[in-house]
Amino acid sequence: MLATRYLSLGFAFLGRNVISFLSETGSSLETLGRSVRSIVTLRCKWRRSMDQIVHIGVGSIPIVTIATFFVGMVMAVHVSTALAQFGVSLTVASIVCASILRELAPIFAALLIAGRAGAGITAELGAMQISGQLLAMRSLSLSVEDELIAPRFLATILSLVSITLLAGISGILGGYIVGIGHLDIPFATYHGKTLDSLDSLDLYCGLFKSVFFGLVIAIVGCHYGLSARGGASQLGINTKRSVVTASFVILVSNFFLTKAFIHLFE
């Protein structure tokens, strides 16, 4: 009898979580659909979008570029150590360039922006939801999607694509510093190897991922902001959930996006 009771409780717990997951997914997709419609029909407030680009994109440039710069340096050190055993240290430039553009730049940019800007989106919309500002906007026949949500969607995607490019350049420069200063590889040799390894598909793969990651950050941030209820404590919980959920989805989806890109274009 005890085992049956625990089994029924387990199924009840699983059922509640599945229903909650499906409900949140449906709500997020509905928000996405309304935002896309707002952007496509040109009802999105472009001035607000520019303000959000400055807030999300420009404000995130220093931390993302500095982080990827040192990531590129660390990767160059580890790769060169492994390659030295086989006497092919010069290929470090090719490996650093490809891995930064394809994987590390979009991943690090997305995770850092999810923690910085994604949490900010949740906190801003959540505070407006709890204080009744969103309800007041709807009472005045103002579209929350046009005024607040769509601009954040557009700004997050455009910002992440741009910052991914800067992160790729920064990471490659970090590899240059290690290759030339630490490994004593001549600049002309390292630069030539980097140029030879540059492939447009590597760049397209990183940008392909950054568009999806930006969409994830915007969806998750807006969903947890709009679903905030109660007071400051609940808003704090939703903000934390926003960062954790977005980071988890980014890391898991990265594998499937890589497989999809290789299948479609290579």
N, C-alpha and C positions, 0 to 999 in steps of 0.2 A: 504493500500500500504506500509506503514511504517513497519507494522508487518511482511509483506511478505519479505521485504528487509532484516530485521534483521534475519528472519528465514533462508533466503538463505545464509546470511553471516555466520550464525552459522553452517550450513551444510558444507559450504566451509572450515571453520576453522577445523571442525571435520574431514573432508575428508583429508585435508593436514596433519593433525597429524597422522591419521591412516596410510596414505601412508608412511610418514616419519618413523613411528614405524616399519612397515613391512620391509621397506628398510634397516633400521639399524639392525633389527633382522636377515634378510637374510645375510647381510654382516658379522655379528658376527658369524653366524653358518658356513659361508664359511671359516672364519679365524680359527674357531675351527676344522673344518674338515681337513684343511691343516696342522694344528699343530699336530693333532692326527696321521695323516699319517706320518709326519716327525718323531714322537716319535716311532711309530710302526715299521717303516722301518729302525730305528737306524741311521737316518741322522741328528738327533738333536745333536747339539754341547754340549757334556756332560760337558766339562770344563766350558763352559758358564753357564750351569745349576748349577754347584757347586758354582760358583761365585754368582749367583742369590740366591741360598739357604742361603749362608752366609749373603747376603744383606737383603733379605726378612725375613728369618727365625731367624737367630741368632740375628739380630738387633731388632727384635720384641719381643724377650723373656722377657726382663725386664718389659716393660710396660704391657704386657699381664698377666704375672704371678703376678705382684703387684696388678693390677686391680682385677683379680679374687680372690686373697687372701682376699682383703677387701670386695668383694662381698660375699664371703663365710661367713665372719664374720657378716656382716649386716644381711644376710639371717638367720643365726643361732639366732641372737638376736630377730628378728621379729617372727620367727617360735616358738621359746621357749616361747615368751610372749603369743602367741595364744594357745599353747599346755598346758601351765600352768593352764589355766582355766578349763581344763578337767583332770588335774592330770596325764598327760602322757608326761612329759617333756623329758623323756629319749629317746623318739622316734625322737627327733630333729636330732640325728646323721643319722638315716635312711633317713629322708626327705632331709637333706642337701646333703648327698652323691648322692642320685638318681637325684635330681634336678640339681646339679652341672654337673654331667656327661652327663645327657641327654640334658639339655637345655642351662644352663648358660655358661658353658665352650665353646662349639662350637659357640654360638651366640656372646659372648664378644670377643673371639679370632678373629672371622671373621670380626666383625665391626671395631675392632682396626687395623687389618691388611689392611682392605679396605681403612681406612683413611690414614694409613702410607705407605704401600707398593703399594696399588692400585693407589693412586695418583702419586706415584713415577714412576710406569710403564707408566702411561699416559704422564707424563711430559717428561720422557726420550724419548719415541717413538715419541711424538709430536714434540719435539725439533729437532729430527733427520729428521722427515718428513718435517718440515717447512724449515730447512736449506738445504734440498736436499740430505742428506746423504743416505736416503733409495733409492732415484732415482739413485744415483751413484752406490749403491750396485747392483741394478738390471741391470744397464748398464754393469757391470763387470761380469754378469751371476752368482752373488752370491744370494742364496736363503735367503730372509728376514725371512721366516718361520724357516728355519734350524738354522740360525745364531742368531736371536733375539727373535722371538715370541714363538716357541716351548720350548726353555729353560725357559722362564718366566712362561709358563703354567705348566711345570713339577715342577719347583721350588716352585711356589705358592701352588700347591696342596700338595706336600710333606711337605712343611714348615707348612702349616695350620694343617695338620693331627698331626704332631709332637707337635706343640704348643698347640693344643687342649688337648693332653694328659698331658702336663705340666700344663696347666690351670686347668684341672680337679684335679690334685694332689694339686696344690696351693690353690684352692677353698676349698677342703676338709680339708687341714691344717688350713685354716682360721676358719672353723667350730670347729676344735679341740681346737684352742686357746680360743674361746668364751665358748665352752662347759666345758672345764676344768678350765679355769681361771675366767670366769664370772658367770657361772651357777653352779660351784662347783661340777660338775659331776666327779667321780673318773676316772682316765685315763683308767684303765682296763675296766670299764663299758662302757665308750664312745667308746673305741677302739673295744671292743667286738661287740657293736651295729653296728658300721661302717662295720666291717668285715662280720657280718651276713647279712647286707643289700646290700653288693656288689654283683652285678649281671652282668654277662658278656653281657647281652642284653643292659644294661644301657650304657656300654662302647661302644658297637657296634653301638648303636643309635647315640652317639655323633660323632664317627668317620665317620659313614655313612653321617651325615650332613656336616662334615668338608670337605669331598671330594667334595660334590656338591658346598659348599660355596667357596672353593678354585677355582673351575672351573668358578664360576660366577665372582669372583674378577679378574681373569686373562682375561676372555672374555671381560668384560666391560672395564678394563684398556687398553687392547690392541686395542679395537675398537675405543675408543675415542682418543687414541694416534695416530693411523693410519689415522683417519679422520680429524686431526687438519689441518687447513688452515689459511692463513693470517699471523698474527704476534703473539707477546707475549700475547696480550689481548685475542685473540681467544684460545690460549693454556691454559690460566688461566680459561676461561669459560669451556673448555673441561675437565680440571682437576677437577673442582668443580662438573660438571655433572657426572663424573666418580664415585666420592665418593658417591654422593647422589643416583645415580642409583643402584650401587652395594649394598648400605645399604638398600635401599627400597626392592630390590629383595630378599636379605637375610632374612629380617624380614617377608615378605609375604610368601616366599617359606618354611619357617620354619614350619608353620602350616601343609602344605600339605606333607612335608617330614615326620613329626611326624605321621600323619594319614597313610601314605604309609608304614612306618616301622612297625607300630602296626598291620596293615592289613597283611603284609607279614610274620612277624616273631613272632607275639604274638597271 
